[in-house]
Amino acid sequence: MTAKVGNTPGDLSAVSPAVPEAVRRRKPLSERPEAVIVGWIIVTAVFLGAWEWGGVTGRLNQLFFSRPSAVWGELVLGVRGTLITTDARYTLVAVFLGFTGAALAGVAVAFMLSQMPYLRKVVNPFFTALNSLPRVALAPLFVMWFGIGLFSHVMMAASLTFFVVFANTMAGIESVDQDHLLLARLQGATRWQTFKWFIVPSALPSIFIGLELGFIFGMLGTVSGEMIVGEAGFGVRLQRDAGIFNTSGYFATLFVLVLISALLAGVFQMAKRRLIRWQSLHLVSRGGA
């Protein structure tokens, strides 16, 4: 007489497939957008609530930390005033002019040097030395060279953007699969065909990382330059608010600065997903093989 404990392997077919299917379809929280958004809201609410409570109860000195309600009031006043129409426009014009020129130059120089190994080895130490210079410390020199107007801030943004884009583009070029390049040569591909169909697509992800970081660094350089000397812009506004201990206005300007940077970073992410969709298709095709 034998006892039957549990299900034997032959009995597994009797189990309803609905249970494992439901388990399999259940996504973790990190892959559910609505759960991530709820997490953002909770963290923000807790942070702002604790900040407001600290300011109201006096546990945080409002002269130095302000409080969210006061920052919101300054933000409304700034939006109705010159925060967006003058300061934001001035800074963004300088950033976009410097970023666009430097980004194009950084990508072009990286691709050019990738095809000229000797020249690359010659200029590499000089590029490294120039990139190691603190651009904020060079801001007074930029003012002396290019004046206190818009052009000095454009050059400040360009000086930071170029090296970031150049370094990431070069890293992307170096990450190209050597087996693919060998296969292209064996198949008789020309140098231009190899460059177009293998090197450029493989370098695109790193290029977009460089563009995103380059824009952030360009914004940093521009605002830092404006804080030293400038006619208008976020940096001038921050320096003025700091000088009169207007902490609420200072935080309001920082909030707009962060918001604009986050929105533009999102634009870069969307463009990146569209232009390198070939990678996802390549992974899918490999998985189905």
Contacts in CASP RR format, 6 or more apart in sequence:
PFRMAT RR
TARGET T0000
AUTHOR 0000-0000-0000
METHOD contacts of the structure
MODEL  1
MTAKVGNTPGDLSAVSPAVPEAVRRRKPLSERPEAVIVGWIIVTAVFLGA
WEWGGVTGRLNQLFFSRPSAVWGELVLGVRGTLITTDARYTLVAVFLGFT
GAALAGVAVAFMLSQMPYLRKVVNPFFTALNSLPRVALAPLFVMWFGIGL
FSHVMMAASLTFFVVFANTMAGIESVDQDHLLLARLQGATRWQTFKWFIV
PSALPSIFIGLELGFIFGMLGTVSGEMIVGEAGFGVRLQRDAGIFNTSGY
FATLFVLVLISALLAGVFQMAKRRLIRWQSLHLVSRGGA
7 14 0 8 1.000
7 15 0 8 1.000
29 35 0 8 1.000
29 36 0 8 1.000
30 36 0 8 1.000
48 68 0 8 1.000
49 68 0 8 1.000
51 60 0 8 1.000
51 65 0 8 1.000
51 67 0 8 1.000
51 68 0 8 1.000
52 67 0 8 1.000
52 68 0 8 1.000
52 69 0 8 1.000
53 59 0 8 1.000
54 60 0 8 1.000
54 67 0 8 1.000
55 62 0 8 1.000
55 65 0 8 1.000
55 66 0 8 1.000
55 67 0 8 1.000
56 67 0 8 1.000
60 67 0 8 1.000
62 70 0 8 1.000
62 247 0 8 1.000
63 245 0 8 1.000
63 247 0 8 1.000
64 247 0 8 1.000
65 247 0 8 1.000
66 247 0 8 1.000
66 248 0 8 1.000
66 249 0 8 1.000
66 250 0 8 1.000
66 251 0 8 1.000
70 248 0 8 1.000
71 248 0 8 1.000
71 249 0 8 1.000
71 251 0 8 1.000
71 252 0 8 1.000
71 255 0 8 1.000
72 252 0 8 1.000
73 248 0 8 1.000
73 252 0 8 1.000
74 246 0 8 1.000
74 248 0 8 1.000
74 249 0 8 1.000
74 251 0 8 1.000
74 252 0 8 1.000
75 83 0 8 1.000
75 249 0 8 1.000
75 252 0 8 1.000
75 255 0 8 1.000
75 256 0 8 1.000
78 84 0 8 1.000
78 249 0 8 1.000
78 252 0 8 1.000
83 237 0 8 1.000
83 252 0 8 1.000
83 253 0 8 1.000
83 256 0 8 1.000
84 256 0 8 1.000
86 232 0 8 1.000
86 233 0 8 1.000
87 232 0 8 1.000
87 233 0 8 1.000
87 234 0 8 1.000
87 235 0 8 1.000
87 236 0 8 1.000
87 237 0 8 1.000
87 253 0 8 1.000
88 233 0 8 1.000
88 234 0 8 1.000
88 256 0 8 1.000
88 260 0 8 1.000
90 150 0 8 1.000
90 231 0 8 1.000
90 232 0 8 1.000
90 233 0 8 1.000
91 153 0 8 1.000
91 219 0 8 1.000
91 222 0 8 1.000
91 223 0 8 1.000
91 226 0 8 1.000
91 233 0 8 1.000
91 234 0 8 1.000
91 235 0 8 1.000
92 260 0 8 1.000
93 150 0 8 1.000
94 150 0 8 1.000
94 153 0 8 1.000
94 154 0 8 1.000
94 156 0 8 1.000
94 157 0 8 1.000
94 222 0 8 1.000
95 157 0 8 1.000
95 215 0 8 1.000
95 218 0 8 1.000
95 219 0 8 1.000
95 222 0 8 1.000
97 150 0 8 1.000
97 154 0 8 1.000
97 157 0 8 1.000
98 154 0 8 1.000
98 155 0 8 1.000
98 157 0 8 1.000
98 158 0 8 1.000
98 161 0 8 1.000
98 218 0 8 1.000
99 157 0 8 1.000
99 158 0 8 1.000
99 161 0 8 1.000
99 214 0 8 1.000
99 215 0 8 1.000
99 218 0 8 1.000
101 158 0 8 1.000
101 161 0 8 1.000
102 157 0 8 1.000
102 158 0 8 1.000
102 159 0 8 1.000
102 160 0 8 1.000
102 161 0 8 1.000
102 162 0 8 1.000
102 165 0 8 1.000
103 161 0 8 1.000
103 162 0 8 1.000
103 165 0 8 1.000
103 211 0 8 1.000
103 214 0 8 1.000
105 162 0 8 1.000
106 162 0 8 1.000
106 165 0 8 1.000
106 166 0 8 1.000
106 169 0 8 1.000
107 165 0 8 1.000
107 166 0 8 1.000
107 169 0 8 1.000
107 207 0 8 1.000
109 166 0 8 1.000
110 165 0 8 1.000
110 166 0 8 1.000
110 169 0 8 1.000
110 170 0 8 1.000
110 173 0 8 1.000
111 169 0 8 1.000
111 173 0 8 1.000
111 195 0 8 1.000
111 199 0 8 1.000
113 119 0 8 1.000
113 120 0 8 1.000
113 123 0 8 1.000
113 170 0 8 1.000
114 120 0 8 1.000
114 170 0 8 1.000
114 173 0 8 1.000
114 199 0 8 1.000
115 191 0 8 1.000
115 195 0 8 1.000
127 163 0 8 1.000
127 166 0 8 1.000
130 163 0 8 1.000
131 163 0 8 1.000
131 167 0 8 1.000
135 156 0 8 1.000
135 159 0 8 1.000
135 160 0 8 1.000
135 221 0 8 1.000
135 224 0 8 1.000
136 221 0 8 1.000
136 224 0 8 1.000
136 225 0 8 1.000
138 159 0 8 1.000
139 156 0 8 1.000
139 221 0 8 1.000
139 224 0 8 1.000
139 225 0 8 1.000
139 228 0 8 1.000
140 228 0 8 1.000
142 152 0 8 1.000
142 155 0 8 1.000
142 156 0 8 1.000
142 159 0 8 1.000
142 225 0 8 1.000
143 152 0 8 1.000
143 225 0 8 1.000
143 228 0 8 1.000
143 229 0 8 1.000
145 152 0 8 1.000
145 155 0 8 1.000
146 152 0 8 1.000
146 155 0 8 1.000
148 229 0 8 1.000
148 230 0 8 1.000
148 231 0 8 1.000
149 230 0 8 1.000
149 231 0 8 1.000
150 231 0 8 1.000
152 225 0 8 1.000
153 221 0 8 1.000
153 222 0 8 1.000
153 225 0 8 1.000
153 226 0 8 1.000
153 230 0 8 1.000
154 222 0 8 1.000
156 218 0 8 1.000
156 221 0 8 1.000
156 222 0 8 1.000
156 224 0 8 1.000
156 225 0 8 1.000
157 218 0 8 1.000
157 219 0 8 1.000
157 221 0 8 1.000
157 222 0 8 1.000
158 218 0 8 1.000
160 214 0 8 1.000
160 217 0 8 1.000
160 218 0 8 1.000
160 220 0 8 1.000
160 221 0 8 1.000
161 214 0 8 1.000
161 215 0 8 1.000
161 217 0 8 1.000
161 218 0 8 1.000
164 210 0 8 1.000
164 213 0 8 1.000
164 214 0 8 1.000
164 217 0 8 1.000
165 207 0 8 1.000
165 210 0 8 1.000
165 211 0 8 1.000
165 214 0 8 1.000
167 210 0 8 1.000
168 206 0 8 1.000
168 207 0 8 1.000
168 209 0 8 1.000
168 210 0 8 1.000
168 213 0 8 1.000
169 203 0 8 1.000
169 206 0 8 1.000
169 207 0 8 1.000
169 210 0 8 1.000
171 206 0 8 1.000
172 202 0 8 1.000
172 203 0 8 1.000
172 205 0 8 1.000
172 206 0 8 1.000
172 207 0 8 1.000
173 199 0 8 1.000
173 202 0 8 1.000
173 203 0 8 1.000
175 202 0 8 1.000
175 203 0 8 1.000
175 206 0 8 1.000
176 198 0 8 1.000
176 199 0 8 1.000
176 202 0 8 1.000
176 203 0 8 1.000
177 198 0 8 1.000
177 202 0 8 1.000
180 198 0 8 1.000
180 202 0 8 1.000
181 194 0 8 1.000
181 198 0 8 1.000
181 199 0 8 1.000
184 193 0 8 1.000
184 194 0 8 1.000
184 197 0 8 1.000
184 198 0 8 1.000
185 194 0 8 1.000
189 197 0 8 1.000
201 276 0 8 1.000
201 278 0 8 1.000
204 275 0 8 1.000
204 276 0 8 1.000
205 272 0 8 1.000
205 276 0 8 1.000
205 279 0 8 1.000
208 268 0 8 1.000
208 271 0 8 1.000
208 272 0 8 1.000
208 275 0 8 1.000
208 276 0 8 1.000
211 268 0 8 1.000
212 265 0 8 1.000
212 268 0 8 1.000
212 269 0 8 1.000
212 272 0 8 1.000
215 261 0 8 1.000
215 264 0 8 1.000
215 265 0 8 1.000
215 268 0 8 1.000
216 261 0 8 1.000
216 265 0 8 1.000
219 257 0 8 1.000
219 261 0 8 1.000
223 233 0 8 1.000
223 234 0 8 1.000
223 235 0 8 1.000
223 238 0 8 1.000
223 257 0 8 1.000
224 235 0 8 1.000
225 235 0 8 1.000
226 232 0 8 1.000
226 233 0 8 1.000
226 234 0 8 1.000
226 235 0 8 1.000
226 236 0 8 1.000
226 239 0 8 1.000
227 235 0 8 1.000
227 236 0 8 1.000
227 238 0 8 1.000
227 239 0 8 1.000
230 236 0 8 1.000
234 253 0 8 1.000
234 256 0 8 1.000
234 257 0 8 1.000
235 253 0 8 1.000
237 253 0 8 1.000
238 250 0 8 1.000
238 253 0 8 1.000
238 254 0 8 1.000
240 246 0 8 1.000
241 247 0 8 1.000
241 249 0 8 1.000
241 250 0 8 1.000
241 253 0 8 1.000
242 250 0 8 1.000
END
